[in-house]
Amino acid sequence: MVASAVVIPGHAFLGFYLDAQHKTVAFLETTMLNAPGNPYRNVKPSQFGDSIARLFQADARVRQSAQLFDRAIADATNKYNSNLQSLRNRAPGYRAIDVAQLRGLGVQPINH
């Protein structure tokens, strides 16, 4: 999987491929994942508890978290599409930068 930081003026979000052929791309607004609406923001799920909840689709926190993830995908996709022309034209302040290259330069994620 190849991932890119999609940079637009004043912001960045994640772009990544869903397939090995690099034909299907998705985008994720990672800042939304740490939003107060995320039920796992301060308490991480246990692997066992999360697996059981997914199996029976009984845990409201899992559903809420999945809905937040879907919104984060939709939000980033909208941002990408609304900035696509500037990204294609490589306008100042608009870039898709390979995450592996950023790591090679020493850029690391912010840990909360």
ChimeraX attribute file (.defattr): number of C-alpha atoms within 10 A of each C-alpha:
attribute: neighborCount
match mode: 1-to-1
recipient: residues
	/A:1	9
	/A:2	14
	/A:3	18
	/A:4	20
	/A:5	20
	/A:6	23
	/A:7	18
	/A:8	19
	/A:9	10
	/A:10	7
	/A:11	10
	/A:12	20
	/A:13	21
	/A:14	23
	/A:15	24
	/A:16	19
	/A:17	16
	/A:18	14
	/A:19	11
	/A:20	9
	/A:21	8
	/A:22	11
	/A:23	8
	/A:24	10
	/A:25	13
	/A:26	15
	/A:27	23
	/A:28	25
	/A:29	20
	/A:30	15
	/A:31	11
	/A:32	17
	/A:33	18
	/A:34	14
	/A:35	12
	/A:36	10
	/A:37	12
	/A:38	19
	/A:39	19
	/A:40	16
	/A:41	14
	/A:42	10
	/A:43	8
	/A:44	9
	/A:45	14
	/A:46	9
	/A:47	9
	/A:48	9
	/A:49	11
	/A:50	15
	/A:51	13
	/A:52	13
	/A:53	16
	/A:54	13
	/A:55	10
	/A:56	8
	/A:57	12
	/A:58	11
	/A:59	14
	/A:60	11
	/A:61	15
	/A:62	19
	/A:63	15
	/A:64	15
	/A:65	17
	/A:66	13
	/A:67	13
	/A:68	19
	/A:69	18
	/A:70	13
	/A:71	16
	/A:72	20
	/A:73	20
	/A:74	16
	/A:75	16
	/A:76	22
	/A:77	20
	/A:78	13
	/A:79	18
	/A:80	22
	/A:81	11
	/A:82	11
	/A:83	15
	/A:84	13
	/A:85	12
	/A:86	16
	/A:87	19
	/A:88	11
	/A:89	10
	/A:90	12
	/A:91	11
	/A:92	10
	/A:93	12
	/A:94	21
	/A:95	19
	/A:96	18
	/A:97	15
	/A:98	16
	/A:99	19
	/A:100	14
	/A:101	11
	/A:102	13
	/A:103	11
	/A:104	9
	/A:105	9
	/A:106	9
	/A:107	11
	/A:108	10
	/A:109	7
	/A:110	5
	/A:111	4
	/A:112	6
